[in-house]
Amino acid sequence: MYLIVTKSFPPELGGMQSLMWGLARELSKSFMIKVFADYIENHKSFDEKASFSIERVGGPKLLRKYRKAYLIDEFIKNGKIHGIISDHWKSLEHLKTNKKKYCLIHGKEINHAKGSGINNRLLKVLNNVKRVIANSNYTKNLAIELGVNQDKIIVINPGIDPIKDLNKKSLDKVESLLAVKTPRLITVSRFDKRKNHEKIIMALRNLKQIYPDIVYICIGYGEEEENIKNLVKELDLEGQVMFFKDISDDLKNSLIAKSNIFVMPSVIHKSSVEGFGIAYTEAAQYGIPSIGGKDGGASDAIVHEKTGLICDGNNLDEIYSSINSMLENKKYLEFGKNAKDYVTKFYWPNIVEKYKEILN
C-alpha cells in the first residue's frame, strides 16, 4: 500500500487538487492507495465515489498538521506500507516514520532565499526523501540552486484528463456572446500579479489599431481583479475585454475552444512563480496555442515556435509582438494543430507510468 498525504484535494477546486486527485486515481489502478487529506465540508458524497480510502483530518489549522502526522505514523505501525507520496514538503515535515517518501515540488512553495529559516526547513525534508518529483525542468533547476540534492530530483509534468465533448448549448451561447468579435485572446487564471493580465491589456491597446474587433476574454477571480478592471476603463478598452467568473466548466471550456490564442506570459512576482502552467495544456487540447513567459516552467508545456511562443513577460514589446506574430497570417491555426498533437504526452495514463517506474 502507498499513502498519499495532501493538504489539497477535491471536492475543493484548484490545480493542486486536480493533480493530487488524478495521481491518487491513476495509481489506485496498480497499487493499494490510502489518502490522508485535510477536512473540507461536503466531502462525504465525493469520498464515497472514490475507488480508494480517503481519511479526512480536521481541527484548527495550526494543530492539524501535528494531528495528521500522528495519525499517519500510527496507521503505518499497523499496516504494510511501501511508501508515502506527498503534495508538499510541509506534509512530511512532522512525520516520524522512516518509510520511503516521495515529495512533489511545484515552484512557489520552495522559492525561499537560500540560508533562510524556511529554506533550511524544506532542505531538511527534501534531502531526506527517496525522490523529489519536480513539475518542470524550471522547478528542478530552482530546487538545485536552493540546495536540494540534484541526484534525488526527477521531472514528472502534471497529468491531465482527456477532454469531454463540448456541450452544444454552451458553444452556441459563446458564439452569440462573441458574435463578430475576432480575433479572440483568452486567459483562464487567478487575477494576481504573476499572471500578468496588465501587460496583455496594455498590448491590447495597440493591437486594437490593427484588429478593431479584437476581444480579450478573462476568466477568473482574485485580489488584482479591481486593478485590472480599472486599467481596462482607463485605456478605454471596455468594448475589447470581457470578464467571467463563477461559470460552469462547460461554458469555460467552450470559451477556450472558440478562442484563437491562450495568453499567459507569467512573471516572477516576489517569491511567486509559475512552476508549470497546466492551463496551457488544457487549452492545447482544444487546438488552442499558448503564449507563455520565459520565467517559470511554461517551456515544459509550450514548444516555442511549434505549439506556441515563449516571451519575456516583463517586456511589453515582446508580448505585443508575440501576439501580433501569431495573429498575422493566422499562424495560430498551425500552432494550434501542433499543440493538440503534442498535448497527448500529458495524459494521465502516460504520466502515471513515470510514477510507477520510480515506485517500482
DOVEX-82611 format. One record per residue (C-alpha): residue number from 1; chain; x, y, z. Coordinates in nm, 3 decimals, padded with zeros to 5 digits. Example, Ala and Ser with C-alpha at 12.3 -4.5 7.8 and 13.67 -1.06 7.14 Angstrom:
2
<node 1, 'A', <01.230, -00.450, 00.780>>
<node 2, 'A', <01.367, -00.106, 00.714>>
This chain:
360
<node 1, 'A', <00.000, 00.000, 00.000>>
<node 2, 'A', <00.107, 00.357, -00.070>>
<node 3, 'A', <-00.013, 00.656, 00.132>>
<node 4, 'A', <-00.083, 00.989, -00.037>>
<node 5, 'A', <-00.058, 01.279, 00.206>>
<node 6, 'A', <-00.203, 01.608, 00.083>>
<node 7, 'A', <-00.336, 01.942, 00.202>>
<node 8, 'A', <-00.517, 01.997, -00.132>>
<node 9, 'A', <-00.782, 01.753, -00.250>>
<node 10, 'A', <-01.129, 01.762, -00.408>>
<node 11, 'A', <-01.412, 01.845, -00.373>>
<node 12, 'A', <-01.213, 02.166, -00.317>>
<node 13, 'A', <-01.131, 02.318, -00.659>>
<node 14, 'A', <-00.789, 02.411, -00.793>>
<node 15, 'A', <-00.487, 02.293, -00.990>>
<node 16, 'A', <-00.320, 02.119, -00.694>>
<node 17, 'A', <-00.647, 01.949, -00.601>>
<node 18, 'A', <-00.688, 01.816, -00.958>>
<node 19, 'A', <-00.325, 01.700, -00.964>>
<node 20, 'A', <-00.347, 01.504, -00.637>>
<node 21, 'A', <-00.685, 01.355, -00.732>>
<node 22, 'A', <-00.556, 01.244, -01.073>>
<node 23, 'A', <-00.244, 01.092, -00.918>>
<node 24, 'A', <-00.439, 00.902, -00.650>>
<node 25, 'A', <-00.696, 00.779, -00.900>>
<node 26, 'A', <-00.439, 00.658, -01.156>>
<node 27, 'A', <-00.207, 00.495, -00.900>>
<node 28, 'A', <-00.504, 00.313, -00.744>>
<node 29, 'A', <-00.535, 00.116, -01.070>>
<node 30, 'A', <-00.197, -00.051, -00.993>>
<node 31, 'A', <-00.148, -00.021, -00.614>>
<node 32, 'A', <-00.349, -00.014, -00.294>>
<node 33, 'A', <-00.384, 00.357, -00.209>>
<node 34, 'A', <-00.498, 00.542, 00.101>>
<node 35, 'A', <-00.523, 00.923, 00.102>>
<node 36, 'A', <-00.482, 01.141, 00.412>>
<node 37, 'A', <-00.635, 01.479, 00.320>>
<node 38, 'A', <-00.746, 01.793, 00.504>>
<node 39, 'A', <-01.110, 01.810, 00.606>>
<node 40, 'A', <-01.341, 02.001, 00.376>>
<node 41, 'A', <-01.717, 02.047, 00.401>>
<node 42, 'A', <-01.933, 01.827, 00.178>>
<node 43, 'A', <-01.650, 01.575, 00.131>>
<node 44, 'A', <-01.862, 01.267, 00.212>>
<node 45, 'A', <-02.052, 01.234, -00.116>>
<node 46, 'A', <-01.725, 01.286, -00.307>>
<node 47, 'A', <-01.526, 01.038, -00.097>>
<node 48, 'A', <-01.790, 00.765, -00.128>>
<node 49, 'A', <-01.742, 00.758, -00.507>>
<node 50, 'A', <-01.362, 00.709, -00.487>>
<node 51, 'A', <-01.220, 00.361, -00.551>>
<node 52, 'A', <-00.972, 00.402, -00.261>>
<node 53, 'A', <-00.985, 00.501, 00.106>>
<node 54, 'A', <-00.978, 00.872, 00.196>>
<node 55, 'A', <-00.926, 00.984, 00.556>>
<node 56, 'A', <-01.003, 01.348, 00.634>>
<node 57, 'A', <-00.821, 01.529, 00.914>>
<node 58, 'A', <-00.989, 01.834, 01.068>>
<node 59, 'A', <-00.925, 02.071, 01.356>>
<node 60, 'A', <-00.757, 02.414, 01.379>>
<node 61, 'A', <-00.502, 02.466, 01.102>>
<node 62, 'A', <-00.210, 02.514, 01.342>>
<node 63, 'A', <-00.274, 02.183, 01.518>>
<node 64, 'A', <-00.400, 01.988, 01.216>>
<node 65, 'A', <-00.052, 01.917, 01.072>>
<node 66, 'A', <00.060, 01.757, 01.402>>
<node 67, 'A', <-00.260, 01.557, 01.433>>
<node 68, 'A', <-00.233, 01.438, 01.073>>
<node 69, 'A', <00.132, 01.335, 01.122>>
<node 70, 'A', <00.039, 01.141, 01.438>>
<node 71, 'A', <-00.250, 00.959, 01.262>>
<node 72, 'A', <-00.024, 00.866, 00.969>>
<node 73, 'A', <00.255, 00.737, 01.196>>
<node 74, 'A', <00.000, 00.530, 01.392>>
<node 75, 'A', <-00.155, 00.391, 01.072>>
<node 76, 'A', <00.189, 00.286, 00.943>>
<node 77, 'A', <00.259, 00.085, 01.260>>
<node 78, 'A', <-00.038, -00.139, 01.183>>
<node 79, 'A', <-00.005, -00.195, 00.809>>
<node 80, 'A', <00.232, -00.292, 00.528>>
<node 81, 'A', <00.317, 00.047, 00.377>>
<node 82, 'A', <00.564, 00.063, 00.087>>
<node 83, 'A', <00.593, 00.441, 00.077>>
<node 84, 'A', <00.441, 00.786, 00.121>>
<node 85, 'A', <00.375, 01.032, -00.163>>
<node 86, 'A', <00.326, 01.393, -00.061>>
<node 87, 'A', <00.193, 01.710, -00.227>>
<node 88, 'A', <00.425, 01.946, -00.032>>
<node 89, 'A', <00.733, 01.928, 00.187>>
<node 90, 'A', <00.528, 02.060, 00.481>>
<node 91, 'A', <00.305, 01.750, 00.460>>
<node 92, 'A', <00.611, 01.538, 00.551>>
<node 93, 'A', <00.780, 01.772, 00.800>>
<node 94, 'A', <00.634, 01.624, 01.118>>
<node 95, 'A', <00.628, 01.253, 01.025>>
<node 96, 'A', <00.846, 01.025, 01.239>>
<node 97, 'A', <00.831, 00.716, 01.018>>
<node 98, 'A', <01.138, 00.602, 00.819>>
<node 99, 'A', <00.927, 00.462, 00.532>>
<node 100, 'A', <01.030, 00.570, 00.178>>
<node 101, 'A', <00.898, 00.917, 00.099>>
<node 102, 'A', <00.837, 01.086, -00.236>>
<node 103, 'A', <00.767, 01.461, -00.242>>
<node 104, 'A', <00.620, 01.666, -00.526>>
<node 105, 'A', <00.756, 02.019, -00.575>>
<node 106, 'A', <00.584, 02.291, -00.780>>
<node 107, 'A', <00.800, 02.607, -00.764>>
<node 108, 'A', <00.635, 02.869, -00.546>>
<node 109, 'A', <00.649, 02.671, -00.220>>
<node 110, 'A', <01.027, 02.613, -00.239>>
<node 111, 'A', <01.120, 02.961, -00.367>>
<node 112, 'A', <01.270, 03.100, -00.045>>
<node 113, 'A', <01.613, 03.262, -00.001>>
<node 114, 'A', <01.898, 03.016, 00.043>>
<node 115, 'A', <02.004, 03.005, 00.408>>
<node 116, 'A', <01.672, 03.144, 00.539>>
<node 117, 'A', <01.491, 02.959, 00.817>>
<node 118, 'A', <01.222, 02.825, 00.582>>
<node 119, 'A', <01.485, 02.717, 00.327>>
<node 120, 'A', <01.666, 02.519, 00.599>>
<node 121, 'A', <01.337, 02.352, 00.698>>
<node 122, 'A', <01.247, 02.247, 00.343>>
<node 123, 'A', <01.601, 02.119, 00.274>>
<node 124, 'A', <01.588, 01.907, 00.590>>
<node 125, 'A', <01.275, 01.739, 00.447>>
<node 126, 'A', <01.363, 01.721, 00.076>>
<node 127, 'A', <01.720, 01.596, 00.124>>
<node 128, 'A', <01.587, 01.307, 00.332>>
<node 129, 'A', <01.326, 01.172, 00.092>>
<node 130, 'A', <01.375, 00.890, -00.160>>
<node 131, 'A', <01.273, 01.108, -00.458>>
<node 132, 'A', <01.183, 01.473, -00.518>>
<node 133, 'A', <00.936, 01.498, -00.810>>
<node 134, 'A', <00.960, 01.838, -00.984>>
<node 135, 'A', <00.670, 01.951, -01.205>>
<node 136, 'A', <00.906, 02.103, -01.467>>
<node 137, 'A', <01.273, 02.146, -01.557>>
<node 138, 'A', <01.247, 02.503, -01.429>>
<node 139, 'A', <01.137, 02.379, -01.084>>
<node 140, 'A', <01.414, 02.116, -01.084>>
<node 141, 'A', <01.681, 02.380, -01.156>>
<node 142, 'A', <01.532, 02.615, -00.894>>
<node 143, 'A', <01.545, 02.334, -00.634>>
<node 144, 'A', <01.912, 02.260, -00.716>>
<node 145, 'A', <02.000, 02.632, -00.683>>
<node 146, 'A', <01.831, 02.639, -00.342>>
<node 147, 'A', <02.029, 02.341, -00.213>>
<node 148, 'A', <01.822, 02.030, -00.291>>
<node 149, 'A', <02.039, 01.727, -00.375>>
<node 150, 'A', <02.011, 01.701, -00.755>>
<node 151, 'A', <02.057, 01.321, -00.751>>
<node 152, 'A', <01.720, 01.292, -00.577>>
<node 153, 'A', <01.525, 01.504, -00.830>>
<node 154, 'A', <01.323, 01.371, -01.122>>
<node 155, 'A', <01.097, 01.577, -01.350>>
<node 156, 'A', <00.741, 01.449, -01.400>>
<node 157, 'A', <00.500, 01.702, -01.551>>
<node 158, 'A', <00.143, 01.719, -01.413>>
<node 159, 'A', <-00.110, 01.493, -01.583>>
<node 160, 'A', <-00.437, 01.595, -01.745>>
<node 161, 'A', <-00.755, 01.408, -01.834>>
<node 162, 'A', <-00.864, 01.387, -02.198>>
<node 163, 'A', <-01.139, 01.642, -02.265>>
<node 164, 'A', <-01.505, 01.551, -02.286>>
<node 165, 'A', <-01.719, 01.652, -02.582>>
<node 166, 'A', <-01.834, 02.011, -02.557>>
<node 167, 'A', <-02.194, 02.092, -02.486>>
<node 168, 'A', <-02.363, 02.233, -02.799>>
<node 169, 'A', <-02.575, 02.472, -02.588>>
<node 170, 'A', <-02.259, 02.624, -02.435>>
<node 171, 'A', <-02.089, 02.652, -02.775>>
<node 172, 'A', <-02.395, 02.830, -02.918>>
<node 173, 'A', <-02.405, 03.061, -02.616>>
<node 174, 'A', <-02.038, 03.153, -02.670>>
<node 175, 'A', <-02.097, 03.222, -03.039>>
<node 176, 'A', <-02.383, 03.457, -02.955>>
<node 177, 'A', <-02.178, 03.626, -02.677>>
<node 178, 'A', <-01.876, 03.684, -02.900>>
<node 179, 'A', <-02.067, 03.731, -03.227>>
<node 180, 'A', <-01.846, 03.941, -03.460>>
<node 181, 'A', <-01.559, 03.974, -03.210>>
<node 182, 'A', <-01.238, 03.845, -03.368>>
<node 183, 'A', <-00.952, 03.765, -03.319>>
<node 184, 'A', <-01.002, 03.619, -02.970>>
<node 185, 'A', <-00.745, 03.607, -02.690>>
<node 186, 'A', <-00.815, 03.428, -02.361>>
<node 187, 'A', <-00.662, 03.384, -02.014>>
<node 188, 'A', <-00.800, 03.142, -01.754>>
<node 189, 'A', <-00.630, 03.204, -01.419>>
<node 190, 'A', <-00.643, 03.382, -01.087>>
<node 191, 'A', <-00.611, 03.758, -01.108>>
<node 192, 'A', <-00.273, 03.807, -00.945>>
<node 193, 'A', <00.043, 03.998, -01.037>>
<node 194, 'A', <00.228, 03.686, -01.152>>
<node 195, 'A', <-00.024, 03.609, -01.428>>
<node 196, 'A', <00.046, 03.945, -01.597>>
<node 197, 'A', <-00.303, 04.048, -01.717>>
<node 198, 'A', <-00.199, 04.415, -01.706>>
<node 199, 'A', <00.065, 04.385, -01.979>>
<node 200, 'A', <-00.171, 04.189, -02.205>>
<node 201, 'A', <-00.426, 04.470, -02.167>>
<node 202, 'A', <-00.159, 04.732, -02.245>>
<node 203, 'A', <-00.061, 04.536, -02.559>>
<node 204, 'A', <-00.430, 04.516, -02.650>>
<node 205, 'A', <-00.449, 04.895, -02.678>>
<node 206, 'A', <-00.203, 04.880, -02.972>>
<node 207, 'A', <-00.345, 04.559, -03.121>>
<node 208, 'A', <-00.685, 04.731, -03.138>>
<node 209, 'A', <-00.542, 04.967, -03.402>>
<node 210, 'A', <-00.478, 04.671, -03.636>>
<node 211, 'A', <-00.769, 04.448, -03.524>>
<node 212, 'A', <-01.060, 04.678, -03.431>>
<node 213, 'A', <-01.285, 04.380, -03.340>>
<node 214, 'A', <-01.029, 04.204, -03.119>>
<node 215, 'A', <-01.155, 04.065, -02.786>>
<node 216, 'A', <-00.971, 03.954, -02.472>>
<node 217, 'A', <-01.160, 03.706, -02.251>>
<node 218, 'A', <-01.056, 03.692, -01.883>>
<node 219, 'A', <-01.190, 03.401, -01.677>>
<node 220, 'A', <-01.109, 03.401, -01.306>>
<node 221, 'A', <-01.111, 03.599, -00.983>>
<node 222, 'A', <-00.853, 03.722, -00.734>>
<node 223, 'A', <-00.707, 04.016, -00.547>>
<node 224, 'A', <-00.600, 04.204, -00.864>>
<node 225, 'A', <-00.949, 04.199, -01.020>>
<node 226, 'A', <-01.039, 04.560, -00.940>>
<node 227, 'A', <-00.700, 04.694, -01.053>>
<node 228, 'A', <-00.731, 04.509, -01.385>>
<node 229, 'A', <-01.086, 04.636, -01.442>>
<node 230, 'A', <-00.975, 04.991, -01.362>>
<node 231, 'A', <-00.692, 04.963, -01.616>>
<node 232, 'A', <-00.941, 04.848, -01.883>>
<node 233, 'A', <-01.154, 05.158, -01.813>>
<node 234, 'A', <-00.852, 05.387, -01.810>>
<node 235, 'A', <-00.736, 05.261, -02.152>>
<node 236, 'A', <-01.090, 05.276, -02.293>>
<node 237, 'A', <-01.095, 04.903, -02.372>>
<node 238, 'A', <-01.431, 04.808, -02.221>>
<node 239, 'A', <-01.551, 04.701, -02.566>>
<node 240, 'A', <-01.246, 04.473, -02.605>>
<node 241, 'A', <-01.227, 04.295, -02.267>>
<node 242, 'A', <-01.484, 04.051, -02.128>>
<node 243, 'A', <-01.473, 03.923, -01.768>>
<node 244, 'A', <-01.621, 03.594, -01.649>>
<node 245, 'A', <-01.618, 03.425, -01.309>>
<node 246, 'A', <-01.818, 03.154, -01.131>>
<node 247, 'A', <-01.913, 02.997, -01.465>>
<node 248, 'A', <-01.970, 02.629, -01.543>>
<node 249, 'A', <-01.686, 02.412, -01.676>>
<node 250, 'A', <-01.889, 02.369, -01.994>>
<node 251, 'A', <-01.903, 02.744, -02.058>>
<node 252, 'A', <-01.535, 02.792, -01.962>>
<node 253, 'A', <-01.422, 02.514, -02.198>>
<node 254, 'A', <-01.646, 02.643, -02.478>>
<node 255, 'A', <-01.491, 02.990, -02.439>>
<node 256, 'A', <-01.143, 02.835, -02.467>>
<node 257, 'A', <-01.241, 02.624, -02.770>>
<node 258, 'A', <-01.384, 02.928, -02.951>>
<node 259, 'A', <-01.073, 03.142, -02.886>>
<node 260, 'A', <-00.762, 03.176, -03.106>>
<node 261, 'A', <-00.474, 03.219, -02.858>>
<node 262, 'A', <-00.434, 03.141, -02.486>>
<node 263, 'A', <-00.221, 03.424, -02.341>>
<node 264, 'A', <-00.047, 03.399, -02.003>>
<node 265, 'A', <00.310, 03.541, -02.016>>
<node 266, 'A', <00.372, 03.485, -01.644>>
<node 267, 'A', <00.648, 03.658, -01.448>>
<node 268, 'A', <00.813, 03.603, -01.110>>
<node 269, 'A', <00.642, 03.824, -00.852>>
<node 270, 'A', <00.818, 03.830, -00.514>>
<node 271, 'A', <00.861, 03.454, -00.446>>
<node 272, 'A', <00.557, 03.357, -00.655>>
<node 273, 'A', <00.643, 03.170, -00.975>>
<node 274, 'A', <00.462, 02.962, -01.242>>
<node 275, 'A', <00.617, 02.618, -01.185>>
<node 276, 'A', <00.447, 02.458, -01.486>>
<node 277, 'A', <00.115, 02.606, -01.606>>
<node 278, 'A', <-00.140, 02.331, -01.656>>
<node 279, 'A', <-00.372, 02.589, -01.819>>
<node 280, 'A', <-00.151, 02.582, -02.131>>
<node 281, 'A', <-00.201, 02.206, -02.173>>
<node 282, 'A', <-00.576, 02.237, -02.112>>
<node 283, 'A', <-00.602, 02.498, -02.390>>
<node 284, 'A', <-00.389, 02.282, -02.622>>
<node 285, 'A', <-00.647, 02.002, -02.601>>
<node 286, 'A', <-00.891, 02.229, -02.787>>
<node 287, 'A', <-00.629, 02.310, -03.051>>
<node 288, 'A', <-00.555, 02.650, -02.895>>
<node 289, 'A', <-00.185, 02.752, -02.890>>
<node 290, 'A', <-00.037, 02.950, -02.600>>
<node 291, 'A', <00.191, 03.242, -02.528>>
<node 292, 'A', <00.379, 03.185, -02.202>>
<node 293, 'A', <00.650, 03.366, -02.007>>
<node 294, 'A', <01.019, 03.269, -02.001>>
<node 295, 'A', <01.023, 03.292, -01.619>>
<node 296, 'A', <00.890, 02.962, -01.485>>
<node 297, 'A', <00.800, 02.624, -01.625>>
<node 298, 'A', <00.591, 02.727, -01.927>>
<node 299, 'A', <00.853, 02.592, -02.168>>
<node 300, 'A', <00.777, 02.236, -02.046>>
<node 301, 'A', <00.416, 02.288, -02.161>>
<node 302, 'A', <00.480, 02.501, -02.474>>
<node 303, 'A', <00.725, 02.414, -02.753>>
<node 304, 'A', <00.849, 02.756, -02.870>>
<node 305, 'A', <00.757, 02.830, -03.232>>
<node 306, 'A', <00.577, 02.497, -03.265>>
<node 307, 'A', <00.285, 02.481, -03.018>>
<node 308, 'A', <00.304, 02.847, -02.918>>
<node 309, 'A', <00.554, 03.113, -02.816>>
<node 310, 'A', <00.767, 03.184, -02.508>>
<node 311, 'A', <00.838, 03.553, -02.445>>
<node 312, 'A', <00.973, 03.782, -02.175>>
<node 313, 'A', <00.667, 03.865, -01.966>>
<node 314, 'A', <00.841, 04.175, -01.828>>
<node 315, 'A', <00.880, 04.320, -02.178>>
<node 316, 'A', <00.562, 04.481, -02.316>>
<node 317, 'A', <00.702, 04.497, -02.670>>
<node 318, 'A', <00.774, 04.123, -02.667>>
<node 319, 'A', <00.420, 04.044, -02.551>>
<node 320, 'A', <00.274, 04.268, -02.822>>
<node 321, 'A', <00.494, 04.126, -03.100>>
<node 322, 'A', <00.432, 03.764, -02.987>>
<node 323, 'A', <00.054, 03.811, -03.006>>
<node 324, 'A', <00.078, 04.003, -03.334>>
<node 325, 'A', <00.309, 03.746, -03.500>>
<node 326, 'A', <00.066, 03.464, -03.412>>
<node 327, 'A', <-00.231, 03.662, -03.547>>
<node 328, 'A', <-00.053, 03.755, -03.872>>
<node 329, 'A', <-00.138, 03.504, -04.147>>
<node 330, 'A', <-00.337, 03.313, -03.880>>
<node 331, 'A', <-00.023, 03.131, -03.763>>
<node 332, 'A', <-00.225, 03.027, -03.456>>
<node 333, 'A', <-00.403, 02.765, -03.671>>
<node 334, 'A', <-00.079, 02.575, -03.743>>
<node 335, 'A', <00.046, 02.615, -03.384>>
<node 336, 'A', <-00.294, 02.503, -03.251>>
<node 337, 'A', <-00.287, 02.183, -03.457>>
<node 338, 'A', <00.066, 02.107, -03.330>>
<node 339, 'A', <-00.044, 02.180, -02.970>>
<node 340, 'A', <-00.333, 01.934, -02.996>>
<node 341, 'A', <-00.097, 01.659, -03.116>>
<node 342, 'A', <00.172, 01.740, -02.856>>
<node 343, 'A', <-00.060, 01.752, -02.554>>
<node 344, 'A', <-00.132, 01.376, -02.555>>
<node 345, 'A', <00.205, 01.321, -02.379>>
<node 346, 'A', <00.049, 01.485, -02.069>>
<node 347, 'A', <-00.250, 01.246, -02.047>>
<node 348, 'A', <-00.262, 01.072, -01.711>>
<node 349, 'A', <-00.213, 00.714, -01.844>>
<node 350, 'A', <00.123, 00.831, -01.989>>
<node 351, 'A', <00.226, 01.039, -01.686>>
<node 352, 'A', <00.143, 00.770, -01.427>>
<node 353, 'A', <00.385, 00.527, -01.595>>
<node 354, 'A', <00.670, 00.758, -01.484>>
<node 355, 'A', <00.546, 00.740, -01.123>>
<node 356, 'A', <00.521, 00.361, -01.143>>
<node 357, 'A', <00.883, 00.342, -01.262>>
<node 358, 'A', <01.017, 00.524, -00.957>>
<node 359, 'A', <00.787, 00.340, -00.714>>
<node 360, 'A', <00.889, 00.002, -00.853>>
